[in-house]
Amino acid sequence: MHIGPHLVAYAAMINIPWPGVSGAPARLQPLLLPLYRQAGIEVSLLRLDELHSQVSGNKLFKLKYHLEQAMSAGYRRVISFGGAFSNHLHALAFAGRVMGLETIGVVRGEPGYADNPTLRDAADWGMRLHFVDRRTYRCKQTPEVADRLRDRFGDCYIIAEGGAGPPALQGCGEIFDAFPAGALAGTGLVGLAVGTGSTLAGLVAARPEHCRLLGFPVLRGGDFLYRDIASQLREAGLADSAGWQLQLDAHEGGYGRVSLQLAAFLHAFEQETGICLDPVYTGKLLLGFNRLVVSGGIAAGTRVVLIHTGGLQGLRGMAKTLYDRRSAFRGALPL
Ligand SMILES: *Cc1c(COP(=O)(O)O)cnc(C)c1O
């Protein structure tokens, strides 16, 4: 069995009880939906969500080299940015605690948000939360804001929103190491949800020739990501390997929006497969992918791996909203 050497090193670094050290780092779970059988395709889900209970899914890979860089440059303090339900800040808070780094989370919104389950965890793990209004938040990447943060919080390693940047791309390329031995060889297409696009960019740089990539942006108007991902690759000094594409109609109204159909789909998918998806990322991936299958967009015989990038912590406190929305849905679901 194959274990990516870096994954093992990182696991030791943040003291992860790595599942099945004698086996593969992540489980590749076949999805046996009637829809896939009819289309003559084989689809599996790479369960990155199972790798660690708190450092969710792809964030484990996005943070790895950021934290390594911060530590090797001697920083004691890391600062980053996110929304009130940010999987990134949640993961960073936990990883920082385990690694003995101070963490500061700059959160878009009101101090009242500190009471939600995501930020309560982060604060319990020692993250200092600093709330800023939307306008300040929008300027967060400017040198002036960086200076002001350093004035206020002292010398610190700054990680861009969502954990983006060259170290994130390097870490996300290692998601391929998380495939069980031999599984990648037969895989023709890998699909994943896209926020900032750093995870996809890392995969683009590291992908084997035969393996195409399909990203599903979860925000509206995601076509800017074609340029943005290309420039993230350039900034990291990585080659754009082509062979990747975006499916732009899977956003369900925009970032954080939950359509009635999406709410109904999350429930039906869990009933059918026992697998829990989140409404912000992985739910939109599966719904968008299944619609594509229905419309004949995936050639028969294709072996597909979809990546479960995690994010389930964000579901807490959403049960009633999801119930109300799925109860109001009338219509068919692509399953
Ligand atoms: C952050 C996140 C993503 C998006 O990753 P990007 O690198 O920003 O595109 C996808 N899925 C989940 C569950 C996430 O938390």
The ligand as an SDF file (V2000), in Angstrom:
LIG
                    3D

 15 15  0  0  0  0  0  0  0  0999 V2000
  -12.5810   25.6290    1.2650 C   0  0  0  0  0  0  0  0  0  0  0  0
  -13.3810   24.5250    0.6890 C   0  0  0  0  0  0  0  0  0  0  0  0
  -13.4390   24.2730   -0.6930 C   0  0  0  0  0  0  0  0  0  0  0  0
  -12.8470   25.2070   -1.7010 C   0  0  0  0  0  0  0  0  0  0  0  0
  -11.4700   25.1630   -1.8090 O   0  0  0  0  0  0  0  0  0  0  0  0
  -10.7420   26.2670   -2.7110 P   0  0  0  0  0  0  0  0  0  0  0  0
   -9.3190   25.8770   -2.6700 O   0  0  0  0  0  0  0  0  0  0  0  0
  -10.9840   27.5980   -2.0490 O   0  0  0  0  0  0  0  0  0  0  0  0
  -11.3260   26.2410   -4.0660 O   0  0  0  0  0  0  0  0  0  0  0  0
  -14.1470   23.1760   -1.1360 C   0  0  0  0  0  0  0  0  0  0  0  0
  -14.8060   22.3700   -0.2730 N   0  0  0  0  0  0  0  0  0  0  0  0
  -14.7950   22.5910    1.0550 C   0  0  0  0  0  0  0  0  0  0  0  0
  -15.5790   21.6990    1.9320 C   0  0  0  0  0  0  0  0  0  0  0  0
  -14.0890   23.6750    1.5780 C   0  0  0  0  0  0  0  0  0  0  0  0
  -14.1170   23.8930    2.9020 O   0  0  0  0  0  0  0  0  0  0  0  0
  1  2  1  0
  2  3  1  0
  2 14  2  0
  3  4  1  0
  3 10  2  0
  4  5  1  0
  5  6  1  0
  6  7  2  0
  6  8  1  0
  6  9  1  0
 10 11  1  0
 11 12  2  0
 12 13  1  0
 12 14  1  0
 14 15  1  0
M  END
$$$$
